[in-house]
Structures are given as C-alpha cells and as structure tokens.
C-alpha cells in the first residue's frame, strides 16, 4: 500500500488507464527505463501520480 494519497475530482481518461497499467507492470517487472510521451497538458503528471499510488 502506498503512503501517497491522490486527491482529485478527475478520473484517468483516454489512454491514461492503459498507460498506468503498463507503467505499473514495468515497475513490477523491474524495468529500469520507461518513457511516457505526451504533449503539454495531456496529463503526464496526473498519470504518474496514479502509478505512484499503485
């Protein structure tokens, strides 16, 4: 269980749920390098916050 608590009125949308799942799986596998690509304002920080919670 994470000590980090995400408080937001928004839920992951679009490609974010898949990105969260894949990034979390990469961490579990021990992948040392992963890339999250997205233009400005597409929710990269929000996505990573959800990965941290998982």
KASUL-V152625 format. One line per field, one symbol per residue. ss: DSSP state (H for helix, E for strand, - for the rest). phi: phi as a letter, one per 30 degrees, with the letter a starting at -180 (. if undefined). psi: psi as a letter, one per 20 degrees, with the letter a starting at -180 (. if undefined). A space follows every 10 residues. Layout:
BEGIN
ss=???
phi=???
psi=???
END
This chain:
BEGIN
ss=---------- -----HHHHH HHHHHHHHH- ---------- ---HHHHHHH HHH-
phi=.dddcccadc cebideeddd dddddddddi edbbbccade icjddddded dddd
psi=pqipppoqiq qqrciggggg ghgghgghij pipqpopqrp jikgggghhh ggg.
END
